[in-house]
Amino acid sequence: MSQNTLKVHDLNEDAEFDENGVEAFDEKALSEEEPSDNDLAEEELLSQGATQRVLDATQLYLGEIGYSPLLTAEEEVYFARRALRGDVASRRRMIESNLRLVVKIARRYGNRGLALLDLIEEGNLGLIRAVEKFDPERGFRFSTYATWWIRQTIERAIMNQTRTIRLPIHIVKELNVYLRTARELSHKLDHEPSAEEIAEQLDKPVDDVSRMLRLNERITSVDTPLGGDSEKALLDILADEKENGPEDTTQDDDMKQSIVKWLFELNAKQREVLARRFGLLGYEA
């Protein structure tokens, strides 16, 4: 492969996963999401001449992984068994044959704060772990099992790397359930679901749902550009809470004039005592 491309053997193969959370997968959820070979074939990532027209790292990577053929069900079982026995070549074949699956899944997480290559890299870590954990005797296609791992690592990366404040893993997992339900309801209802609708769907208290959804709010820098052709930042349009408005300034001026008028109704000694005490008429308080 080119030096500008991501390499499977360069990925960190020792990514940490919590045994109580990510290790246990939902077989029912997997069976509902199994991608077919035809589906993968239709998702060809790059035509033969594309690498000649576009020379960025993403296109180079997509072009190179397109040469790895998909495995049949029988080949998956064969290579998976050998990989479990420690055969490095079989393990690599399992990984390289499913790199396009990672890209397909990573594309679904666009515009979530991470670049496509970063999403692919995180997904590759999940693919590697899936190869290590896959048991061909359980009857699942590898693509089904790997999809779950790939999604877990990508979603965790998005939560950890795009947040100013890192959330605990168990909170991230619970929040993902609410967000996934919200997306499903938005397609079903043709509008953004309310906390009440999400709570009803999940049979959860509304207060718990509202509290979890608030954790999904992003912290934005005041120096963030407003977008478009505008050179203004968010800071330029935010009101200064410490700065008085025109009405407050006018009221303060009127009050000062009234106080000065009242002071000069006193004798000189009384006027000087009050002026010195409260910092009036040029005196410091």
C-alpha positions in Angstrom: 0.0 0.0 0.0 1.0 3.6 -0.4 2.5 5.4 2.6 -0.4 8.0 2.4 -3.0 5.3 3.0 -4.2 3.7 6.2 -2.8 0.2 6.8 -4.5 -2.5 8.6 -1.4 -3.7 10.5 -0.6 -0.1 11.6 -3.9 0.1 13.6 -3.8 -0.2 17.3 -4.9 -3.8 17.9 -4.9 -3.4 21.7 -7.9 -1.0 22.1 -9.4 -1.3 25.5 -13.1 -2.3 25.9 -15.0 -2.6 29.2 -16.0 -6.2 29.8 -19.4 -5.4 31.2 -20.5 -3.2 28.4 -19.1 -3.7 24.9 -18.2 -7.3 25.2 -21.8 -8.6 25.3 -23.7 -8.1 22.1 -27.4 -8.4 21.3 -27.9 -11.3 18.9 -31.4 -10.2 18.1 -30.2 -6.8 17.0 -27.5 -8.4 14.9 -29.8 -10.7 13.1 -31.9 -7.6 12.1 -29.0 -5.7 10.6 -27.1 -8.3 8.6 -25.9 -6.8 5.4 -26.0 -9.0 2.3 -23.2 -9.6 -0.2 -25.3 -8.0 -2.9 -25.7 -4.9 -0.8 -21.9 -4.7 -0.3 -21.3 -5.3 -4.0 -23.6 -2.4 -4.9 -21.6 -0.1 -2.6 -18.5 -0.1 -4.8 -16.3 2.6 -3.3 -14.2 3.7 -6.3 -14.1 3.3 -10.0 -10.9 2.1 -11.7 -10.0 5.6 -13.0 -10.9 7.5 -9.8 -7.4 7.2 -8.3 -6.0 8.8 -11.3 -8.3 11.9 -11.0 -8.3 12.4 -7.2 -5.0 12.0 -5.3 -6.1 12.7 -1.7 -5.6 10.2 1.1 -9.2 9.1 1.3 -9.6 8.3 -2.4 -6.3 6.4 -2.4 -7.4 4.3 0.6 -10.8 3.6 -0.9 -9.1 2.6 -4.2 -6.7 0.2 -2.6 -9.2 -1.7 -0.4 -11.4 -2.2 -3.4 -9.0 -4.9 -4.7 -9.7 -7.2 -1.7 -12.4 -9.8 -2.7 -15.3 -10.5 -0.5 -15.5 -13.9 1.3 -18.2 -16.5 0.8 -19.9 -18.0 3.8 -17.8 -21.1 3.5 -14.6 -19.1 3.2 -15.5 -17.1 6.3 -15.9 -20.2 8.4 -12.6 -21.6 7.0 -10.5 -18.5 7.6 -12.2 -17.7 11.0 -11.4 -21.2 12.3 -7.8 -20.8 11.3 -7.6 -17.2 12.7 -8.8 -18.5 16.1 -6.0 -21.0 16.0 -3.5 -18.2 15.6 -3.0 -18.2 11.8 -1.8 -14.6 11.0 -2.5 -14.9 7.2 -6.1 -16.0 7.8 -6.6 -13.2 10.3 -5.3 -10.6 7.8 -7.5 -12.1 5.0 -10.6 -11.7 7.3 -9.7 -8.1 8.0 -8.8 -7.0 4.5 -11.9 -8.6 3.0 -14.2 -6.6 5.2 -12.6 -3.1 5.0 -15.3 -2.0 2.6 -17.9 -2.8 5.2 -16.1 -0.5 7.6 -16.3 2.4 5.1 -19.9 1.7 4.4 -20.8 2.0 8.1 -18.5 4.9 8.7 -20.2 7.0 6.0 -23.4 6.8 8.1 -21.7 8.8 10.8 -20.7 11.8 8.6 -21.2 15.3 10.0 -20.8 14.0 13.6 -17.6 15.8 14.4 -15.0 13.4 13.0 -13.5 13.2 9.5 -14.3 10.2 7.3 -10.7 8.8 7.6 -10.9 9.1 11.4 -14.2 7.3 11.4 -12.8 4.5 9.2 -9.7 4.1 11.4 -11.9 3.7 14.5 -14.2 1.3 12.6 -11.1 -0.7 11.6 -10.3 -1.1 15.3 -13.7 -2.6 15.8 -13.2 -4.9 12.7 -10.0 -6.2 14.2 -11.6 -6.9 17.5 -14.5 -8.6 15.7 -12.1 -11.0 13.9 -10.5 -11.8 17.3 -13.8 -12.5 18.9 -15.8 -14.1 16.0 -17.0 -17.7 16.6 -18.0 -19.3 13.3 -19.8 -22.1 15.0 -22.6 -19.8 16.3 -24.2 -19.6 12.9 -23.9 -15.8 12.2 -22.3 -14.4 9.1 -19.2 -12.5 10.0 -20.5 -9.2 8.5 -23.4 -9.3 11.0 -21.1 -9.8 14.0 -18.5 -7.2 12.7 -21.2 -4.6 12.1 -21.9 -4.5 15.8 -18.3 -4.0 16.8 -17.6 -1.4 14.1 -20.6 0.7 15.2 -19.6 0.4 18.8 -16.0 1.7 18.3 -17.2 4.5 15.9 -19.9 5.7 18.3 -17.5 5.6 21.2 -14.9 7.6 19.3 -17.5 10.2 18.4 -18.6 10.5 22.0 -15.1 10.7 23.4 -13.3 12.8 20.8 -15.9 15.3 19.9 -16.9 16.3 23.4 -15.1 18.9 25.6 -16.3 16.9 28.7 -15.9 13.2 28.4 -18.8 11.1 29.5 -18.5 7.7 31.3 -19.0 4.7 29.1 -22.3 3.5 30.7 -23.7 7.0 30.2 -22.6 7.0 26.6 -24.3 3.6 26.0 -27.6 4.8 27.6 -27.5 8.1 25.6 -26.9 6.2 22.4 -30.2 4.3 23.1 -32.1 7.5 23.4 -30.5 9.1 20.3 -31.1 6.0 18.2 -34.8 6.0 19.3 -35.0 9.7 18.5 -33.8 9.0 15.0 -36.2 6.2 14.4 -39.1 8.3 15.7 -38.1 11.3 13.5 -38.4 9.1 10.4 -41.7 7.6 11.6 -43.3 10.8 12.7 -41.8 13.2 10.1 -40.7 15.6 12.9 -38.2 15.8 15.6 -39.6 13.8 18.6 -40.1 15.4 21.9 -38.8 14.0 25.2 -42.3 12.8 26.0 -42.5 10.8 22.8 -39.1 9.2 23.3 -40.0 8.4 26.9 -43.2 6.8 25.8 -41.4 4.7 23.2 -38.8 3.5 25.7 -41.2 3.3 28.7 -38.9 5.6 30.6 -39.6 8.6 32.9 -39.7 11.9 30.9 -37.3 13.6 33.4 -34.7 10.9 32.8 -35.0 11.2 29.0 -34.7 15.0 29.2 -31.7 14.8 31.5 -29.9 12.4 29.2 -30.7 14.4 26.0 -29.2 17.5 27.6 -25.9 15.6 27.9 -25.9 15.5 24.1 -25.6 19.3 23.8 -22.4 20.5 22.3 -20.1 23.2 23.8 -19.3 25.8 21.2 -16.4 28.2 21.2 -17.3 31.9 21.1 -14.6 32.3 18.4 -16.6 29.9 16.1 -17.2 31.6 12.7 -20.9 32.2 11.9 -20.4 30.5 8.5 -21.1 31.7 5.0 -19.2 34.7 3.8 -19.4 36.4 7.2 -16.1 37.0 9.0 -17.9 37.6 12.3 -17.6 35.1 15.1 -20.2 34.1 17.7 -18.6 36.5 20.2 -19.3 39.5 17.9 -23.1 39.0 18.2 -23.4 38.0 21.8 -24.6 40.8 24.2 -22.3 41.8 27.0 -24.3 41.2 30.2 -22.0 43.6 32.1 -22.6 46.4 29.7 -25.6 48.6 30.4 -28.1 49.3 27.7 -29.2 52.7 26.5 -32.1 52.8 29.0 -29.9 52.0 31.9 -27.4 54.6 30.9 -30.1 57.3 30.7 -31.5 56.3 34.1 -28.1 56.4 35.7 -27.4 59.9 34.3 -30.7 61.2 35.6 -30.0 59.7 39.0 -26.6 61.3 39.2 -28.0 64.7 38.3 -30.7 64.3 41.0 -28.1 63.3 43.6 -25.9 66.2 42.8 -28.9 68.5 43.1 -29.8 67.1 46.5 -26.2 67.4 47.8 -26.1 71.1 47.0 -29.2 71.6 49.1 -27.1 70.6 52.1 -24.6 72.7 53.9 -20.9 72.4 52.9 -19.9 70.1 55.8 -22.8 67.6 55.2 -22.2 67.7 51.5 -18.5 66.9 51.9 -19.1 64.1 54.4 -21.5 62.3 52.0 -19.4 63.0 49.0 -16.3 61.4 50.6 -18.3 58.5 52.0 -19.9 57.5 48.7 -17.4 58.7 46.2 -19.4 61.6 44.8 -18.3 64.9 43.3 -14.9 63.6 42.3 -14.0 61.9 45.6 -13.0 58.3 45.8 -15.1 56.0 48.0 
